[in-house]
Structure formats: C-alpha cells, structure tokens
Amino acid sequence: MLGIKEIDAASLAALLEARGESVRLLDVRSPEEMAQGMIAGGEALPLHLLPLQLDQFRNEQRTLVFYCRSGARSAQACQFLARQGVRAELINLRGGIIDWVRAGQPLTAPTRQAAYA
C-alpha cells in the first residue's frame, strides 16, 4: 500500500499520548458521521475535500494519522497523499472509529474547527 502504515486503536492511543503535537489526526468521515463523536484532537476533513486541501500537506513535518468509520476511506486518503508525493509519515487507523470504540477508547463531541473551513 505505497509504504503506508497501519495502526490499531491501542497503539494509536499510545502514540497520541507519547507524541501529542507531533501527530496530526484527521477524520475523513462525513460531517453527519463526525457529529456522532470524534477521537479527541481530531481535525475534520471529509475525504471528498482532501484534493482541495493538498497544499497544506506538501511540507507537513508531523505524522499524519487518518481515520474514518471502518478504515477504508482513511486508507484511500493515505494512498492519495502518497501518490501526490507527500513525504510525511502516513498512517491509517485499522478498523477505523468502529475498532477505536470496540477497544474501549473514548470519543468526544466535535470541538475542533474543520481543517477545510
């Protein structure tokens, strides 16, 4: 998958705890899905808007972790950015927010302004 990494929910929780600000967490679900809850610190960027926001990722130094409902759309986001030559570390949350919740990890109400606003 173009050198894209995958991470499980427990490992992502540990990564966010350990590396905090050096990790950028992006939610590529629809606004309606996001309204049901997000991972704390996540930024809203619906998948269909990703191509319009490509420039913000060109020189990104932080690790980029993408998630969606089940991991499929977030994998597409990672693949798209890799094909566009984005050099940041790209990580997909395996199993998406479904597995995050199954692993007992918390959700929060959407609080961050959307990256595309």
C-alpha positions as CSV (number, residue, x, y, z in Angstrom):
1,M,0.0,0.0,0.0
2,L,2.6,2.6,-1.1
3,G,4.6,2.4,2.1
4,I,1.6,3.4,4.2
5,K,1.5,2.2,7.7
6,E,-1.5,0.9,9.7
7,I,-2.0,1.2,13.4
8,D,-4.5,-0.4,15.7
9,A,-6.6,1.5,18.3
10,A,-4.4,0.7,21.3
11,S,-1.2,1.7,19.5
12,L,-2.8,4.9,18.3
13,A,-3.9,5.8,21.8
14,A,-0.3,5.2,23.0
15,L,1.1,7.2,20.0
16,L,-1.1,10.2,20.8
17,E,-0.1,10.1,24.4
18,A,3.6,9.8,23.7
19,R,3.9,12.2,20.7
20,G,1.0,14.6,21.1
21,E,1.7,17.6,19.0
22,S,4.0,15.8,16.6
23,V,0.9,13.8,15.3
24,R,-1.8,15.3,13.3
25,L,-5.1,13.3,13.5
26,L,-7.5,13.7,10.6
27,D,-11.1,12.4,10.4
28,V,-12.2,11.9,6.8
29,R,-15.8,10.9,7.6
30,S,-18.8,13.0,6.6
31,P,-20.0,15.8,8.8
32,E,-23.0,13.7,9.8
33,E,-20.8,10.9,10.9
34,M,-18.5,13.3,12.8
35,A,-21.5,14.7,14.7
36,Q,-21.8,11.3,16.4
37,G,-18.3,11.8,18.0
38,M,-14.7,12.1,17.1
39,I,-11.4,11.0,18.5
40,A,-10.1,13.8,20.8
41,G,-7.8,16.1,18.9
42,G,-9.0,15.0,15.5
43,E,-9.5,17.5,12.7
44,A,-12.4,17.3,10.3
45,L,-11.5,16.8,6.7
46,P,-14.1,14.9,4.7
47,L,-12.5,12.7,2.1
48,H,-14.1,14.4,-0.9
49,L,-12.4,17.7,0.2
50,L,-8.9,16.2,0.5
51,P,-7.8,17.1,-3.1
52,L,-8.7,20.7,-2.5
53,Q,-6.5,20.8,0.6
54,L,-3.5,19.0,-0.8
55,D,-1.2,22.1,-0.5
56,Q,-1.4,22.0,3.3
57,F,0.2,18.6,3.4
58,R,3.1,19.2,1.0
59,N,5.5,20.3,3.6
60,E,3.9,18.7,6.7
61,Q,6.5,17.6,9.2
62,R,4.1,15.9,11.6
63,T,3.0,12.3,11.4
64,L,-0.4,12.2,9.7
65,V,-2.9,9.7,11.0
66,F,-6.2,9.3,9.2
67,Y,-9.3,7.6,10.3
68,C,-12.9,7.0,9.2
69,R,-15.7,4.7,10.2
70,S,-14.0,1.4,9.2
71,G,-10.6,2.2,7.8
72,A,-11.4,2.1,4.1
73,R,-11.8,5.9,3.3
74,S,-8.8,6.7,5.5
75,A,-6.7,4.2,3.6
76,Q,-7.8,6.0,0.4
77,A,-6.7,9.3,1.9
78,C,-3.3,7.9,2.8
79,Q,-2.9,6.4,-0.7
80,F,-3.9,9.6,-2.4
81,L,-1.4,11.7,-0.4
82,A,1.4,9.2,-1.1
83,R,0.6,9.2,-4.8
84,Q,0.8,13.0,-4.7
85,G,4.3,12.9,-3.3
86,V,3.5,13.9,0.3
87,R,6.6,12.9,2.3
88,A,5.1,13.0,5.8
89,E,4.6,9.7,7.6
90,L,1.1,8.5,6.6
91,I,-0.7,6.1,9.0
92,N,-4.2,4.6,8.6
93,L,-6.2,3.6,11.7
94,R,-7.0,0.0,11.0
95,G,-10.7,-0.7,11.6
96,G,-11.5,3.0,11.9
97,I,-13.6,4.5,14.7
98,I,-15.5,1.3,15.0
99,D,-12.4,-0.6,16.3
100,W,-11.4,2.5,18.4
101,V,-14.7,2.3,20.3
102,R,-14.6,-1.5,20.5
103,A,-11.1,-1.2,22.1
104,G,-12.8,0.9,24.8
105,Q,-11.3,4.2,23.6
106,P,-13.3,7.4,24.2
107,L,-15.0,9.7,21.7
108,T,-15.5,13.4,22.2
109,A,-18.0,15.9,20.7
110,P,-16.6,17.6,17.6
111,T,-14.7,20.6,19.0
112,R,-12.0,21.5,16.5
113,Q,-12.7,23.7,13.6
114,A,-12.7,21.8,10.4
115,A,-9.4,21.9,8.5
116,Y,-11.3,22.9,5.4
117,A,-13.3,25.8,6.9
